[in-house]
Amino acid sequence: MDFYLTALLQGLCFSGIALGIYISMKIFNIPDITTDGSYALGGIVTGVMLTHQYPLYISLVVVILAGGLAGAITGLIHTKLKINALLAGILVMTALYSINLSIAGRSNLPLIGTASIFNALNFTAYVNVNTFIILLLIVVILAGTIGYLLKTDFGIAMRATGNSETMIRALGVNTDRMKITGLALANALTALSGFLITQLQGFADISMGVGVVIIGLGSVIIGETLIGWLRITSVWSSLLLVIAGTIVFQLVLAITLAIGVNPNLLKMVTAVLVLLIVSLPRLSFKSHD
Amino acid sequence: MIKLDDVNKTFNRGKANEVIAIKDLSLTISAQDYVVIVGANGSGKSTLLNLIAGSALPSNGTIEIDSHPVTSLHDYQRSRWIARVFQNPLSGTAPDLSIIDNFRLAALRTQSKGLKIGTSNTFKQQVQEKIALLSMGLENKLIQPMGTLSGGQRQALTLLMSVMDECKILLLDEPTAALDPRSARLVMETADKLITDFKLTAILITHNLKDAHTHGNRLINMAEGQVIQDYPSEKKLNLTQNDLFEWFS
């Protein structure tokens, strides 16, 4: 049981990535894969700040700013230098690997006896349940904030930027600046996931970001499928379903491990799982005649 | 109101595929004029409109709007004067956003889009009353995505959206080219009504010579990036449709 609870906790930690990918991919229609780098950046910055005994809230602010900066750089490269968004993301992600390594000074930062957001409040004596409650609170605040943002005038302009660029420019929005802001927001959320997972697992690692973008993509696609089935149009429900997507994703992975799949194959299983989800609507078992 | 002085626009300058879209063009359009522009494909009509709107910047020459120099301002900076309706009904609206969200953005064309929720009930009521004037039965479908509407409905709504916020200049780039005759008539009638009611300065590009004859108070014929004929109000009244047809035969 604890095994599945851990998967659930991981899923909640990853909801930042899922919301980030939802913003870049679904709202702005930009395939941003800075994610791998900005997630590890979030983790590494958390590790460095906490081992140097900085208080949690300062660490949190620095993590969010660092992730936002990474996203803004991708956005600047994409909009100002007119470089394909995928390439811009790859460039920043690659550069971030070195940056992360120099910030950390080594490849792994264990957090021993440092402050943790999961000890900040105590609701029950059961560690995992306490962590669950704290994560749930964080996720609710996160989804609430993003949901509110998307309903404001600024949020509508954000959604229009990814939907009809000619229209929104004619209505007085600087779309370049909007995209840079959007990518900054998406990567700040991703870095926040790095902040949470580092404290959940008790260490930051230089390679923690490898393939993490696929978790976000998979979660968003699961969420989208649910949104499609349930014919949801409300912004709030869409966000909740995207977060539900991350949890489903982690649980499916946990089940895969539980039935005895070699953990070395985990990334491949992840990739195949995403492929399945993406292709599911297109797979038809009826013959076409 | 709009003043272009010796404007040139060259695409791909110095390359094999160089195109001179606008050549030494000077044009003054007074406030509340309704100018109709005709001309063959490639004559520079759309480029002229893009230069005025700011989605293309001139290679040289100057542009003024309302006595403000705007030559190097981008389209999103000129939206404080200009509203546009595009040839493609998809360009003027955001298909995945609801009608009400589209109207909310249009209502903020000259203002910044801030961090407050603006689609209040009062706002919805305002939009409902405006849309009811079209008698298309759309006033109770405000939360429906724009993409579910027909091209004619979207063009008519784009027109209405242009007067949701203070508007001085309305640019119409073949707004009825993709529409059936009935929708086209409705869109042109709505445009005429809004231009009169809101005292707008308007520019209409059209290939429909009947529309060019009926609408507007000034007619311009363009060819090879230049104005070759210019008929102000009285002279335009004396033109017959046959005169127009002869220009293109």
Interface residues (C-beta under 8 A of the other chain):
Chain A: Y148 L149 K151 T152 D153 F154 I156 A157 R159 A160 N163 S164 T166 M167 I168 R169 A170 L171 G172 V173 N174 T175 T233
Chain B: A53 S55 H74 D75 Y76 Q77 S79 R80 I82 A83 R84 F86 L90 S91 G92 T93 A94 P95 D96 L97 D101 N102 R104 L105 A106 L108 R109 T110 Q111 K113 G114 L115 K116 I117 G118 T119 I143 P145
